[in-house]
Amino acid sequence: MKTPLCNFCIKSGILCQKCQTKVKSGQISETDISIAKLLLQLEEKYSSLQRVRFNNAYDLNGILAIVVGRGDLRKFLADSGKIVKNISYKMGKKIRILEKEGSSRKFLEDLFSPVPITAINKIWLPDGSEVTRVILPGRPRRLPLKIANMKELAKRIKGITLRIAFERAR
């Protein structure tokens, strides 16, 4: 498994100079270290994790978003989702696995999964900023996470400012 820290530093718990610099600069958080350590332990049990790239993790209101490399989402969902269930059990939080690389549409589909996205619109504001409007079918109570948490995750991970709208029933 590839992580932003050295595997030796993660296993030993003592950070080298390079890894300490990443922690001090804020590039790596304590949550990242604990998730990397847990994933290295799970790697021994689940061989599909050996080819995974772990970027970082975000702890947000009882939700743990784990950001992985392109194409690694399905490796976490292998074995009937046992890896995600195991992480959720050990951390005591809801888990979302998201891919940072790739298109914004793919990222948003993963974020809102299992709710399908009806449309995605880009709105350019007069001040030059951009807002992405996601239109979903149904009602807000079907969402896997709270709307505020989804907006925060999209902003932190991909820098996307979200507006969420729902289709009206006809």
ZITAPE-V34530 format. One record per helix or strand of 2 or more residues. SS is the DSSP state (H for helix, E for strand). FROM is the first residue (numbers start at 1). TO is the last residue. Records with the same first field share a line. If there is no record, write none. Layout:
SS=FROM-TO  FROM-TO
This chain:
H=7-12  17-24  30-45  47-51  73-76  79-91  104-112  140-142  147-158
E=53-60  63-68  94-99  117-124  130-136  162-166
